[in-house]
């Protein structure tokens, strides 16, 4: 049982809610850029937002994280605007309809 838990990756803390929505922009190979929204009252580093977003996606059936360079994720997130710099993340996913 412990081996299966290790494969699941980091869990989303029970007090954290992460939501995401598909943008209109393609990320190539069937993926779309998704915008992940975090609690605006709790700024988070980019690495923390990536970790939490990956943990959220791991709990969802029908969606999977697409590996892209951290710099590309950082740039796409930055393009969303400075007002959201620590509370939003743009990341590529493939999701079933």
C-alpha positions in Angstrom: 0.0 0.0 0.0 2.9 2.4 0.8 4.3 1.8 -2.7 1.0 2.9 -4.3 0.9 6.0 -2.2 4.5 6.9 -3.3 3.5 6.7 -6.9 0.6 9.1 -6.5 3.0 12.1 -5.9 2.5 14.9 -3.5 -1.0 15.3 -2.2 -3.0 18.5 -2.2 -3.2 19.8 1.4 -6.8 19.6 2.7 -7.1 23.3 3.3 -6.1 24.3 -0.2 -8.5 24.7 -3.1 -7.2 24.9 -6.6 -9.4 25.6 -9.6 -8.5 25.7 -13.3 -10.1 26.5 -16.5 -9.0 25.9 -20.1 -7.9 29.0 -22.0 -8.5 29.5 -25.8 -4.8 29.0 -26.5 -3.4 25.7 -27.7 -0.2 24.3 -26.1 0.4 21.9 -29.0 -0.1 18.1 -29.4 -3.7 18.3 -28.2 -2.9 20.3 -25.1 -4.4 23.6 -24.1 -3.1 26.2 -21.7 -5.1 26.2 -18.5 -5.3 28.9 -15.9 -5.0 27.8 -12.3 -6.5 30.1 -9.7 -5.3 30.1 -6.1 -6.5 32.0 -3.0 -5.6 35.7 -3.7 -5.1 36.3 0.0 -2.2 33.8 0.1 0.6 34.7 -2.4 2.6 31.6 -3.4 5.9 31.2 -5.2 5.9 29.8 -8.8 7.3 26.5 -7.6 4.6 26.2 -5.0 1.9 27.0 -7.5 3.3 24.4 -9.9 3.4 21.8 -7.2 -0.2 22.5 -6.1 -1.5 22.5 -9.6 0.2 19.2 -10.4 -1.3 17.7 -7.2 -4.7 18.9 -8.2 -4.5 17.5 -11.7 -3.4 14.2 -10.3 -6.8 14.0 -8.5 -8.8 14.6 -11.6 -9.8 11.9 -14.0 -9.5 12.9 -17.6 -6.7 15.5 -17.3 -3.0 15.1 -17.4 -0.1 17.6 -16.9 2.0 18.2 -20.0 5.7 18.7 -19.3 7.0 22.1 -20.5 10.1 24.0 -19.4 9.6 26.0 -16.2 10.6 29.1 -18.1 7.7 28.7 -20.6 5.2 28.2 -17.7 6.7 31.2 -16.0 6.4 33.4 -19.1 2.8 32.3 -19.8 1.9 33.0 -16.2 3.6 36.4 -16.4 1.6 37.3 -19.5 -1.6 37.1 -17.4 -0.6 40.3 -15.7 1.3 41.5 -12.7 -1.9 41.8 -10.5 -2.1 38.0 -10.5 1.6 37.2 -10.3 1.4 35.1 -7.1 -2.1 33.8 -7.3 -2.4 32.4 -10.8 -0.6 29.8 -12.9 -0.7 29.1 -16.7 0.1 25.4 -17.4 -0.5 23.0 -20.3 -2.9 20.1 -19.8 -4.7 17.6 -22.0 -8.2 17.0 -20.7 -10.9 14.8 -22.1 -14.1 16.7 -22.9 
